[in-house]
Amino acid sequence: MSFSVGQVARLAGITVRTLHHYDEIGLLTPGERTHAGYRRYTDADLVRLQQILLYRELGFGLDEIAVILDAPHTDELTHLRRQHELLTRKAERLHEVIAAVERSIQGRTHNIALTPQDRFEVFGDFQPEDHDPEVERRWGDTEAYAESRRRIATYTKADWLEQKAEAAAITDDLVAACKAGLPADGEHAMDLAERHRGHINRWFYPCTHEIHRCLGDLYVDDPRFRATFDDLVPGLAGYVRQAIHANVRRA
């Protein structure tokens, strides 16, 4: 049994033009053609389309999806398991962010300050103040440092939890991209690098692309940063730096 391009478009909720584009770039080539040259999609084609749409939902670019789907020894079940894991993690992160926003609303409403107990809940055994002398020595004379100090002085516990959840979501996505073997200079990795830069912009200080590039270098050159990344996935620090540099070039 096969389906026309119009039937497939209606089934999948996409446009005929989208299907034509997938065919033109070799991402989804119909398995059959009529004598008149019209596209006919087989069951196997529909399975591949489902995979494409699921990966698109997860934020992958078309070129990256092609690499993933055409990888050798990867069957439909493997893709479904990977997508289920990524979607589950995405849902969990969304729940965390929603909860953090709700706590932030409560904190703003009641003007709740950050207590020592709150700080332990947010930071665990990491004490940011232990690093203040080094941070001030290296960046104390910069406007970025002054702006960061102004901002964090106003943050409540709910703010810090929201910031932490957002940062963890970005890190998780970088880990997933690195594990999946997606190119560090690909669209998906560069988009993650831009999310990382946007996170710094939002929470700490105006992070220009040049500043972000220097941070990417720091993540590799400073053994402490490199270990933090590479403990999650070997080589992650270098992957993040490459993604940041690629995003700077794109900008």
Helices and strands as residue ranges (DSSP letters): E 3-4, H 5-12, H 16-24, E 32-33, E 39-41, H 43-57, H 62-69, H 76-110, H 116-123, G 128-131, H 132-139, H 143-152, H 157-179, H 187-203, H 209-221, H 223-230, H 236-250
